[in-house]
């Protein structure tokens, strides 16, 4: 099961659950070019900036066959500025951290090698800042050089990216209505991806805990909560409106109807049968232009809290003993058996959704 609001990746997208506890720092799209361009630059402190730290470890010391898989953290006066993962199988990493620095601050880099099941500490090193950046770390198990983006550029990018976040939030106000029969329930995926992208861009130039960005993160989390509640409310409303369970439901008058069998679950594995009746005088051919080939090929369960579980349909067949089908003869029936797995945290299944030649159809489940 995947929560309806959190399928991808967004929201990959990233979804916004746990947004306020984000630990990893988004990186510049052109990190290497920016880092190399800063080579002759010296920045006076204090400054609000993004420091780019090139970190390297002794080759093959942490992996006998390939480079290490580095993870780098930066803290200033003991306060974490976040984490960055370097590339796989590489003895180096280039990590950017948004910070505000002043003379006398203690800047600490900690480096690990990422293994499959644990992190192996490479080492930790600190420097006390003088009047300028860049700085170097040379007395640890790693070496590092940290350069700084010009403060004027950082402040300008902070302002620009926050304006994009506000625009993305505005595009989601108000949220569209939940539509259980829509392909993705009417969820505004494009706008949600835009918001997640805008938040990540803003997080490149300022810390997640900075009040101005933390406020937007709370608004993004509130949008998630609002959508989840709206889905649950729509499901509850449909349960009041749909025909009684077990009755034949007309998909299109004079063409087809469907009857949902009892849902039976044993140790998490669930199954039910769909009896589809062709009411017309002509065969329904899924390969014809009049009936989409994808019709009757997907079925899903909705839980009472808005969770969604994909059900599996058998391989297409024209045999009458079960399975999906290529054709239903005129005035005849075919039984389609579907199965799926429910986890303990899926919640009680409440509705079935079936893709038909006439779009998605929401149906009431019949208990055993």
N, C-alpha and C positions, 0 to 999 in steps of 0.2 A: 504494500500500500504506500501511496504517496499522498501527503496532504495536497489538496487541490491547489492551494496557493503556492506550494513549494516545489512543484514538479520541475525543476532545472534548473532548473537552472536554470529560472531566475537565478532562475533568478539565481547553476552555475552561476545564471544571474546571480546567481545568487539569490537567494531568498533572504528575508530580513530577520528570520528567527535568530536570536543570539547576536543581532547586529551590534548592540551596545557593548558586547564583550569581544569585539573583533581584535585579534591579536596580531594579524599579519598586515604589513604595510603594502599597499599597492605601489607598483613601481612605474617610473616614467617610461613612456613608449620608446624614447630615444636615450636610454640611460647611458650607454657607452659613448655615444656622440657627445652628450652633455658633459660626461666625465672628462673625456679627452679635451674638450674645448675649455675646461676650467684649469688646465695645467699651468698656465702662467699667472692665474688669478690669485690675488691675496685679498682676504676679506677681514676687515677690522671688526672686532667685537665691542659691544654686544650686537647681536643680529638675529633676526628671524629668517631662517633659511632651510634648505634641504641639503643635508650632508650626504655625499656619495662616497662610500667606503669600499675600496678595492681590497679584498682579503685573499690571502693565499696561504696554503699549508704545504709542508714537504711532500713531494710527489710520491705516491704509492705507500705512504706511511700508514694510511688508514684503510687501504684496500689493496690487496696483493695483485689484483688483476686489472683494476681501473682506477680512475680518480675518485676522490671522496665525493660525498653528497652533502654540501655544507649548509648549515643553518646559522644565521648570524643575528644577534640581538644587540641593541644599543640602549644604554641607560645614561641619563645625565643626573648626577648627584643622587644616584640610587633609584631614580624614577624611570621605568621602562618606556622606551619610545617605540617598541614593537619588535616584530620578528620578520626576517626575510629568508626564504629558501633560495639557495643558489641552484645552478643547473645540475642535473644528474651526471655522475661520473666525471666530475671536474674538480681540480684541486684549487679552485678559485671561486669567488663570488663577488658580484658588484651589487651592493645593497644601499638603497636610499632611505633616509629617515628624515621626516620633518621635525625640526627642533627650534627652540629659541635658546641661544647660547650667550654667555657673558664671560668675561675674564675671571679666572679662578674656578670655573665649573670643572667638575671631575667627570670626564667622559669615559665610559667603560664599554668595551666590545667583548662579547662572549661568543665563542664559536663552537659548534658541535658538528660531528659527522652523523648524518641520518642513516640508520640501519633499518631493516624491515620491522624489527620489533622494539627498538630502543634507540636512544640518542647517546652517542659516545662523546664525552666532553673532550674537545681539543684543547681549550684553554681560555683564559680570561685575562684581559690586560686593560690598564687604565692610564690616562694621561690627564694632567691638570692643565687647563687651557691658559695660554698666555693672551697676548693682545690680538692675535690674528689666527686665521686658518689659511692653509691646510695644516694637519698634524699627521704624525706617523706613529705607528705602534711597532716596536722592534724587540721588546723584551719579553715576548710571550712565545707560545708554541706556534704562533702564526705571525705573519707580517701583514700590515695594513697601512693604507694611506687614505685619509679622508679629506676631500675637497668640498667646497661650499658653493651652492648656486647663489648668484648675486641677490641680495635682499630685495631689491626693487622688483626683480623678476618674480621672486617667491610671493611677495605681497600682491602683485598684479594677478598672478595665477590663482591665488586664494580667492580674490574677489571675483574673478571670472568663473571659476568652477563652482563657487557657491551660488552665483546667479543661475547657472545651469541646473543645480539641484532644486532651487526654488521654482524654476520653470517646469521641471519634471514633476514636482509635487503638485503644482497647479493643474497639470494635465490630468491628474488622477482625482481631482476634486470637482464634482462629486464622482464617486465610483459608479460605473454602469451597473444596471440591474443584473442579478444572477439569472441565467436562463439554462435550465437543466437540459433542454433539448438542443442547445447550441453545441457546436463541435467541441469547444473548450469551456462550456458553461458561461460564455460571454465574458470570460476573464480578460482584462486588458493587457495581454502579454507584452505587446510592443512598448506600451507606456511603462510597464513595470521594469522591463529590461533597460529602458532609457533612464529610469530612476536609479537602478543599481549601477549602471555605467557612470552616471553623474556623481553618485556617492563615492565610487572608487576613485574617480578623477580628483575629487575634492580631498580624499584621504591621502593622495600622493603628496599634497602640498601643505597639509596641516594634520595634526594628530587627531585620532578618533575621539579623544576625550576633551578636545578643545570645545568650550561651551557652544560656540556658534555651530559647529558641526554635530556635536552631541544632540543638540535640539532637533536638527533635521533627521538624525537617526531615530529619535523617538517618534517623530511624525511618520517616518517610513514604517516603523514597527506598528504604529496605530493603524495604518492602512491595512497591514496584514491581518490584524485582529478584526477590523471592520469587515473585510472580505470573508474571512472564515465564519464569522457570525452570520453574515448575510446568506452564505451557502447553507448553513445549518437551519436557518429560519425558512429558507425556500424548501428544503427537504421536508421539514415538519409541515409546511403548508400543503405540499403535494400529497402527503400522507392523508390529509383530511379530504382532499379533492378527488383522488384517483378512484377508479372503479374497484369494487371488492376483489381481493386476491382470488385467483383461480377462475375468474370469469374470462371468457373470450373477449379480447379487446380489438376493435376494428382499427386497422392501420389506415386503410382508405376504403370508403364505402363501396361495396360491390367488387372489391379487388382482393384484399387480404385481411385476415385477422390472426391474432396470436393468443395462445393460452399458455400461461406460465405455470410450470409444475412446482411442486414443493421443493424448497431449498433444504438439502440435507448435508450436514457437515460432520465428519468423523476425524477427530484429532487434527483439525485445521483444514482438511481437504474437503471442499464443498462441491456439490454437483446439483444441477437441476436440468429439466428437460423443457424445451420450447416446442410447442405444437403449432406449426404455421399452416394455415388453411388458405388455399387459393380459391377465392369465391367466384372468380371470373370464368368466362367461357373459353379463355385462351391460356395457354401455358405461360408461366412467368419464367423468362429466360434471363439469367444474370449476365450472360454474355452479349445480350442485345443492347442496342443503344437506348432502349426505353427503360431498362433497369440497370443501374450502375453495377459494375462487377464487384464493387466493395460492399454491396448490400448484404446484410445478414452475415457479415464476417467479423463483427466486433460486438462484444457484450461486456458490461461493466457493472459491478456492485457499488452502490453508494452506502456509506455508513451513516449513522445518525448524526455524527459530528462533521460530516463533509469529507471523509476519507474516500478514496476510490481504489477499487481492486479490479484489475484486468482479468477477465475470464478467458479460458482457452477453448476454441472451437476446433472440432476434428477437421482433418483434411477434406477438401471439397469432394463430394460424391453425389451421384444421382441415385444411389441405392436407397430404398425406403427404410432401411433398418437403422438409420441414424446418421449424424454428420451434417455438415453444411451441404449445400447442394448447388448444382449448376442450373437445374430446372425444376419447377413444380408444375405438374400437369394440371389441366383445367379441372376445377372442382375436385381437388384432391388435397391431402394433407401430407406433411413431412415432419418428422420429429428430429429436432436438433439438440444434442446433449452437450452441455457446457460445464466446465470444471474450473476451479480456482482454489487458491490457498489464502486462508485468513490467518493473520498473526493475532496474538492475544491483545495487542494494542490497536487493532483495526477498528474496534467498536462494532456494535451489532449492525449487521446489514439491514437496510431498510428498503431500498429501491433497486430495481434493475433498469439498465439502459441498454437498448438494442439499436444497432444501426440498420435501418430498413431502406427500401428503395425511395421512401418518402422522407428521409432524414432520420435523426435520432428520435427514438420513442422511449418515454419513461413509463415504467410499469411497476405495479406493486408486487412485492414478493409474497409468496405463500409459505407460511411456516410448516414444518413437518407435521 
